[in-house]
Every structure is written in C-alpha cells, then in structure tokens.
Amino acid sequence: MAAGGGTKTAAAGRLYDIVVFGASGFTGQFVVEEVARVAAAAAAGEGQLYGGRLRWAVAGRSREKLRAVLERAAERLGKAAPGEEVGVLLCDVADAGSLATMARQTRLVLNCVGPYRFFGEPVVEACVENGASCIDISGEPQFLEGMYLKYNEKAAEKGVYVVGSCGFDSIPADMGVLYTKDKLKGTLTAVESFLSVKSGPEGAAIHDGTWKSAVYGLADEDSLKKLRKQIGYAPVPVVGAKLKKRGFLFYSPEFKQYCITFMGSDGSVVKRTQRYLHTELQQTPVQYGAYVTLGGLGSVLKLMFMGMLFLLLVKFNFGRKLLTKYPKFFSGGYFTEEGPTQKQMDGTSFTMTFFGEGYSEGQDPQKGKPNVKICTEVKGPEPGYIATPIAMVQAGLSLLEDTASLPKRGGVYSPGAAFSKTKLIDRLNKRGVEFSVISKPEV
C-alpha cells in the first residue's frame, strides 16, 4: 500500500507517515527505537508496510538531543549511524506555530510529551486543525475525556483520529476485554482483570513523570466529575448479572495474594469503549473491574502506609510540592528521576489475567444467572518502556494501515473504540505483547 493510499484522513501526500514528538524525553527515546525497528523491518521487506518504506521524523526542542536519540537507536539496532532518511523537526509545545508546522508535515503524531494535563492539548489542537491524526500514551482520564469534549466533533469533520491511552495504559486492558469477548461463544457480560508485575533481582523502577501525572490527577478528581457532567454521558446499561463490587483490598484465592483496585485509567477507558460499542454498534456492553495483585501481608502494610501518606499530602499544595520533589522517598524507591536501568527493564514483565462470565448461545442474558466462564491473558515485557512503545507504535500502524477497519468518522476515541475491528491484536502478538486463552468456556 502506498503511503497515504486509501486513508480517510486529509493527510495523504505528506512528507512523513509518523512523527515522534517529545522524542528525546525519557519515554520518547524508547518509542524512537521502536519506530526505527519497524522502519528497518519494512525496509527489509518484512510485513506489508508501505511497499517497504516508513517515512518518519523525530520532533523536540533540541536538535543535538534529537540527533543523540537517533544515534542511540541506531546503535541499539546494530547500525553504524541513523539513516539520513529520518527527519529532525524543531518543535516546542509552548510554540503553537511550530506544532502546526509539524502537524502539517505528517499523517500521524505519536505524542510522548507528558504530563498530558499540562502539555497535551496544544498537540491535539495542532493535529486536529492541520489534518493529522494523533496518538498518546496518557493514563490521565481528565485529559482524555477533556479532549473528547473539546475536539471530537472537529476531528470528525476533519477526518482525523485522536486516540489516547495507547500505551500500557490502557491497551492491554481495553483490547484484552475485546479479545475475551471475541473468544467467548455466547454473550460476555462481565470481566475482571488482575495485573501482576514480576521483577528480577534488580527490582523495578518507573520514571517520575508517571508519578507527577498521578499526583496532579488525584489532586483534581473533583473536576473530573464536573467534566463528565458536562459531557453528559448516556448511562451504560447493565446486561446480565451485576458484577459484584469488591472492597478496595481483598484476598484472591486464585492468585493466593492480596489484591487492590487498580488506580490507573483502565476502568474509565474500558467503560468509554463499551459505551461506544453499545451506542454506535449496538453491541452488548461488558461490565468491568480492574485489580492488581500485591503479594503477602508485608507488601499490603507497606503499601497502605505509603498510600495513606500520599493521599494526605496530595490534598495540599505544599504536599504536592513535596511529593513531586522527592518521588523516590515517597514511593519507597519505586519512582525515580533516572527511571529504570536496562537490567531492571530486562528483568521485568507483566501478566494481565481476565476472568469473564456470560451466557451461552441461545441464552437470554437478561434472564437467569451467567452460565459460561472464560479465562484469558495478556502478557508482555516490562510495561512502562518496552510494552508501552510497542503498544503505541503498533496502534499507530493500525491507524495508518488498517484504514478500512477504523470507525467511519474521525473523532476522539479510546483504543478499543478505534481498533476493535483492526488487526491490532495480531500486530501486538507478533511483537511480544501476547493475547491467549487460558481456559475455554465451560457451560
């Protein structure tokens, strides 16, 4: 397929297929490496990519840093130097003109500049105004839903797609629910997911950018409620037996571990997808609960202490300043300014297990108890800086290549709403984020 061929966006005939914005940031550098890997595979004739060529560029504030990131990616892919074919664009989130110039040159922007609540909107606006699609890896519901309220109609008019949370938040959860639904013969009505992260002897770490997003997100929960009122979401009907609410902390006999409610954006993203599939495609909506396994009692006590301190400090301005200034101290060494080492990343992996229930074919889900169960799994490498770039780049390729399978209109979408009919799950499987059925449904 020729670049731009068959796409519904206004972006045909542009210089680039993909621009990575924020390429020299902590996460951006890993996204660059992933795009470079895809481009190299395309040039070697692997996959059906653009007849063997992906035209791409990096964008950010410093030419030196951008060149350094390209050199690092080339070195890690075993190349002597970055290809001259990769464009370098100077662009600043505070300079609307530079964002517009970037957006006009590409079909798709992969936006790696967070926290998105502070830096995300100018990029979305520039993309929508200038006919480029945009993907981000935000786990911030307020930003994601705010962009829907402000730009959904305009994006639809322009025929461009703005798809948020295309990283570890929340592609495994959102696509995992769709995969579970697809594998159940009958009607899936409820799913619970359990996230387990394993780390090696070096332990695990997360860059403090994610910590800052969490601090500001929790501090501002009230405005999320107001925003949702403004959007005026139609309630999603409950079909089948109501999924029982679990306590914040509970013991799971399946995992023989204590678990807590997952505090990330997965729940809200999955709900947006289910609402879309129900209202636009008349599919049965799936109820969803997201949890994370913690381990034994020691882990629980440590987390409860840290959690209570966090929730206390996040309420006050000086508390938020302390939390963002000393992330390592207040997270028990988990969030650091340096982020994880390569050894830590190599030793870390995740598994998300989905327990689904529903009604066999011919059974009315509005009557009686669920009579089929299914267990599926999504597993992959280190979530933050290996799985996230894979998810983001494969979502980008789905957007560019599976154009006939995207929603008919442009707009602001959750991943499941945008990609439910595309080959995204196949693409992820090939890159090591693997979806599988653990136990077949039993009536």
C-alpha positions in Angstrom: 0.0 0.0 0.0 1.4 3.4 -0.9 1.8 5.9 1.9 -1.5 7.7 2.2 -3.2 5.2 -0.1 -6.8 4.6 0.9 -6.7 6.6 4.1 -9.7 8.8 5.0 -7.5 11.4 6.6 -6.6 14.6 5.0 -3.0 13.7 5.4 -2.3 12.0 2.1 0.7 13.4 0.2 2.6 14.5 3.3 6.3 14.3 3.9 6.1 11.8 6.8 3.9 8.9 7.9 4.9 9.3 11.6 6.5 12.0 13.7 7.5 11.1 17.2 7.0 14.3 19.3 9.0 14.5 22.5 11.5 12.1 21.0 14.3 13.0 23.4 12.2 12.6 26.6 12.5 9.5 28.8 9.7 7.5 27.2 10.2 9.2 23.8 13.7 7.6 23.3 12.2 4.1 23.6 9.4 5.0 21.2 12.0 6.2 18.7 13.8 2.9 19.0 10.6 1.0 18.3 9.7 3.1 15.2 13.3 2.6 14.0 12.9 -1.2 14.4 9.6 -1.1 12.4 11.2 1.1 9.7 14.2 -1.3 9.4 11.8 -4.3 9.2 9.8 -2.5 6.5 13.0 -1.7 4.5 14.0 -5.4 4.8 10.7 -6.3 3.2 9.1 -7.8 6.3 5.4 -7.1 6.7 3.2 -5.2 4.2 4.4 -1.8 5.3 4.0 0.9 2.6 5.7 -1.2 0.0 8.8 -1.3 2.2 9.2 2.3 3.4 8.1 4.1 6.5 8.8 7.8 6.3 9.3 9.2 9.8 10.8 12.0 11.8 11.6 13.0 15.4 10.5 16.3 16.9 11.5 18.2 20.0 13.2 21.3 21.3 16.9 20.4 20.8 18.5 19.3 17.6 21.5 17.9 19.5 19.3 15.8 21.8 17.2 14.5 18.9 20.4 13.5 16.9 21.7 11.8 20.0 18.4 9.8 20.4 18.6 8.7 16.8 22.3 7.7 17.2 21.4 5.7 20.3 18.5 3.9 18.5 20.8 3.1 15.5 23.4 1.7 17.9 20.9 -0.4 19.7 19.7 -1.8 16.4 23.2 -2.6 15.4 23.6 0.1 12.8 26.6 2.3 12.5 24.6 5.5 12.1 21.0 6.7 12.0 19.6 6.8 8.5 19.7 10.2 6.8 16.1 9.5 5.8 14.8 10.3 9.3 13.6 13.9 9.6 14.5 16.1 12.5 11.9 18.8 13.4 12.4 21.5 15.9 9.2 22.0 17.8 8.1 23.3 21.2 4.8 22.6 23.0 4.8 26.3 24.0 5.0 27.4 20.4 1.7 26.9 18.5 3.3 27.8 15.2 6.0 25.1 15.5 3.3 22.5 16.4 1.2 23.5 13.4 4.2 23.2 11.1 4.9 19.7 12.5 1.3 18.5 12.1 1.1 19.7 8.5 4.0 17.5 7.5 2.8 14.2 8.8 -0.1 11.8 8.7 0.3 10.8 12.4 1.9 12.3 15.5 3.0 10.0 18.3 2.9 12.4 21.3 5.2 11.5 24.1 5.2 14.8 26.0 3.5 14.5 29.4 2.1 15.1 31.9 -0.6 15.5 29.3 -2.9 17.6 31.5 -0.2 20.3 31.2 1.2 19.7 27.7 -1.2 17.5 25.8 -3.9 19.9 24.5 -1.8 22.1 22.2 -0.6 19.0 20.4 -4.2 17.7 19.9 -5.3 21.1 18.8 -2.5 21.5 16.2 -3.1 17.9 14.9 -6.9 18.4 14.5 -6.6 21.9 12.9 -3.9 20.7 10.5 -5.4 17.3 9.5 -3.0 14.9 11.2 -4.1 12.0 13.4 -2.6 11.8 17.0 -1.9 9.0 19.4 -0.7 9.4 23.0 0.1 7.2 26.0 -1.8 9.2 28.6 -3.2 7.4 31.7 -5.0 10.6 32.7 -8.8 10.3 32.4 -9.3 14.0 32.8 -7.1 14.8 29.9 -8.5 12.0 27.7 -12.2 12.9 28.4 -11.5 16.7 28.2 -10.1 16.2 24.7 -13.2 14.2 23.7 -15.4 17.1 24.9 -13.5 19.7 23.1 -12.2 18.1 19.9 -14.4 15.1 19.0 -16.7 17.0 16.6 -13.9 18.9 14.9 -11.7 15.8 14.5 -14.8 14.1 12.9 -15.2 17.0 10.5 -11.5 16.8 9.5 -11.5 13.0 9.2 -8.6 12.6 11.7 -8.4 10.2 14.7 -7.2 11.2 18.1 -6.6 8.1 20.2 -5.5 8.4 23.8 -4.1 5.9 26.3 -2.3 3.7 23.6 0.4 2.5 26.0 0.4 0.1 28.9 -2.5 2.4 30.0 -4.8 1.1 28.6 -4.2 -1.2 25.5 -3.8 -4.5 27.4 -6.9 -3.9 29.4 -9.1 -2.4 26.7 -8.1 -4.8 23.9 -8.0 -7.7 26.5 -11.7 -7.2 27.2 -12.4 -7.2 23.5 -10.3 -10.3 23.0 -12.1 -12.1 25.8 -15.5 -11.1 24.3 -14.3 -12.5 20.9 -13.2 -15.8 22.3 -16.4 -16.5 24.4 -19.0 -18.4 22.4 -22.1 -16.6 23.5 -22.6 -13.2 25.2 -19.9 -11.9 27.5 -21.4 -9.6 30.2 -18.7 -9.1 32.8 -14.9 -9.2 33.2 -12.5 -8.7 36.0 -8.8 -8.2 35.2 -5.9 -8.8 37.6 -2.5 -7.3 36.8 0.7 -8.9 38.1 4.1 -7.3 37.6 7.2 -9.5 38.1 10.6 -8.0 38.5 14.0 -9.6 38.5 16.8 -9.5 41.2 17.5 -5.8 40.3 13.9 -4.8 41.2 11.7 -2.4 39.2 11.5 1.3 38.8 9.4 3.9 37.0 10.4 7.3 35.7 9.0 10.1 37.9 7.0 11.6 35.0 4.3 8.9 35.7 4.4 9.8 39.4 3.7 13.5 38.6 0.7 12.6 36.5 -0.7 10.6 39.4 -0.1 13.4 41.9 -1.9 16.0 39.8 -4.6 13.6 38.7 -5.6 12.6 42.2 -5.5 16.2 43.4 -8.0 17.2 40.8 -10.6 14.4 41.0 -13.5 16.8 41.5 -13.0 18.5 38.2 -13.2 15.1 36.5 -16.7 14.6 37.9 -17.7 18.1 36.6 -16.2 17.3 33.2 -18.3 14.1 33.0 -21.4 16.0 33.9 -20.6 18.4 31.0 -20.1 15.6 28.5 -23.5 14.1 29.7 -22.6 10.5 29.0 -25.6 8.2 28.4 -25.5 5.6 31.2 -24.3 2.2 30.0 -27.0 -0.4 30.7 -26.1 -3.4 32.9 -26.7 -6.6 31.0 -26.7 -10.0 32.8 -25.9 -10.5 36.5 -24.5 -7.4 38.1 -20.7 -7.6 38.7 -20.3 -7.6 42.4 -18.2 -4.7 43.8 -15.1 -5.8 45.7 -13.6 -4.0 48.6 -10.6 -1.8 47.9 -8.4 -4.5 49.4 -9.2 -8.3 49.3 -7.6 -11.7 49.2 -7.8 -13.6 45.9 -7.9 -17.4 46.3 -7.0 -17.8 42.5 -3.7 -15.9 43.0 -3.2 -16.7 46.7 -2.3 -13.0 47.1 -3.9 -9.8 48.4 -5.2 -7.5 45.6 -6.4 -3.9 45.4 -8.5 -1.9 43.0 -6.3 -0.7 40.1 -5.9 3.0 40.4 -5.0 3.7 36.8 -7.1 4.7 33.9 -8.1 1.2 32.7 -11.6 1.2 34.2 -12.6 4.5 32.7 -11.0 3.7 29.3 -12.8 0.3 29.1 -16.1 2.0 30.1 -15.7 4.5 27.3 -15.1 1.8 24.8 -18.0 -0.3 26.0 -20.3 2.8 25.8 -19.2 3.5 22.2 -19.6 -0.2 21.1 -23.1 -0.2 22.7 -24.4 3.1 21.4 -22.7 3.1 17.9 -22.5 -0.6 17.1 -25.4 -2.0 19.2 -23.1 -4.5 20.9 -23.9 -5.9 24.4 -21.9 -3.8 26.9 -19.4 -5.6 29.2 -19.2 -4.7 32.9 -15.5 -4.4 34.1 -13.5 -4.3 37.2 -9.7 -3.7 37.3 -7.4 -5.0 40.1 -3.7 -5.5 40.8 -2.1 -8.3 42.8 0.1 -7.2 45.7 1.5 -10.3 47.3 1.5 -11.1 51.0 0.7 -9.1 54.2 4.1 -7.3 54.3 3.5 -5.8 50.9 0.0 -4.7 51.9 1.1 -3.0 55.1 3.9 -1.1 53.3 1.6 0.0 50.5 -1.1 1.1 53.0 1.3 3.2 54.8 2.7 4.8 51.6 -0.8 5.2 50.2 -2.2 7.0 53.3 0.7 9.4 53.3 0.3 10.0 49.6 -3.5 10.7 49.9 -2.9 13.0 52.8 -0.2 15.1 51.1 -1.9 15.2 47.7 -4.7 17.3 49.2 -2.4 20.3 49.9 -0.3 22.5 47.7 2.8 22.1 49.8 2.2 18.3 50.0 2.1 18.1 46.2 5.3 20.0 46.0 7.0 17.6 48.4 5.6 14.6 46.5 6.9 15.8 43.1 10.2 17.0 44.6 11.1 13.7 46.3 9.4 10.9 44.3 11.9 8.3 45.3 11.4 8.9 49.1 7.6 9.0 49.0 7.2 5.9 46.7 9.6 3.7 48.6 12.3 3.9 45.9 9.9 2.9 43.1 9.6 6.1 41.2 12.9 7.8 40.4 14.2 10.7 38.4 16.6 8.4 36.5 13.9 5.8 35.7 14.8 2.1 35.4 18.1 0.7 34.3 18.4 -1.6 31.3 18.9 -4.6 33.7 15.8 -3.7 35.6 13.8 -3.5 32.4 15.1 -6.7 31.1 14.1 -8.5 34.3 10.6 -7.1 34.5 7.4 -8.4 32.8 3.6 -8.2 33.3 0.7 -10.6 33.1 -2.9 -9.4 33.0 -5.4 -12.2 33.6 -9.1 -11.7 32.6 -11.9 -13.7 34.2 -15.0 -13.4 32.1 -18.6 -14.6 32.5 -21.6 -14.6 30.3 -24.4 -16.5 28.7 -24.2 -19.4 26.2 -25.6 -19.0 22.7 -29.4 -19.0 22.8 -29.5 -18.0 26.5 -31.1 -14.6 27.2 -28.6 -12.5 29.2 -31.5 -10.6 30.7 -32.7 -13.8 32.4 -31.1 -16.1 34.9 -27.5 -16.4 36.1 -24.4 -16.4 33.8 -23.7 -20.0 32.7 -20.4 -19.7 30.9 -16.9 -18.6 32.1 -13.7 -17.9 30.3 -10.1 -17.0 31.4 -7.7 -15.2 29.1 -4.4 -13.5 29.5 -2.3 -10.7 28.1 1.4 -10.9 28.9 4.4 -8.9 27.8 7.7 -7.4 28.7 8.4 -4.5 31.1 5.2 -2.3 31.0 6.5 1.2 31.0 9.3 1.5 28.5 9.2 -1.8 26.5 5.5 -2.7 26.3 4.3 0.9 26.1 6.4 1.8 23.0 5.3 -1.5 21.3 1.6 -0.8 22.0 1.9 2.9 20.9 3.8 2.1 17.6 1.5 -0.8 16.7 -1.6 1.3 17.4 0.0 3.9 15.1 0.5 1.3 12.3 -3.1 0.1 12.7 -4.3 3.7 12.3 -2.2 4.1 9.1 -2.7 0.7 7.6 -6.0 -0.8 8.7 -7.9 2.3 7.5 -10.9 0.4 6.2 -11.5 -1.1 9.7 -11.4 2.2 11.6 -14.6 3.9 12.7 -16.2 5.5 9.7 -15.8 9.0 11.1 -12.8 10.6 12.6 -13.0 11.7 16.2 -11.5 11.3 19.7 -11.6 7.6 20.6 -10.4 5.2 23.2 -8.2 2.4 21.8 -10.9 -0.3 21.8 -13.4 2.0 20.1 -10.8 2.9 17.4 -9.2 -0.5 16.9 -11.9 -3.1 17.7 -12.1 -4.2 14.0 -8.4 -3.7 13.1 -5.5 -6.2 13.2 -4.0 -4.5 16.3 -4.1 -7.7 18.5 -2.3 -9.7 15.7 0.3 -6.9 15.4 0.8 -6.9 19.2 1.1 -10.7 19.3 3.9 -10.6 16.7 5.8 -8.0 18.8 5.7 -9.9 22.1 2.6 -8.5 23.8 0.7 -11.8 23.7 -3.1 -12.5 24.0 -4.1 -16.0 24.7 -7.0 -18.1 26.1 -6.1 -19.9 29.4 -9.2 -21.8 29.9 -12.0 -22.4 27.4 -15.6 -21.5 28.4 -17.4 -24.3 30.3 -21.2 -24.3 30.4 
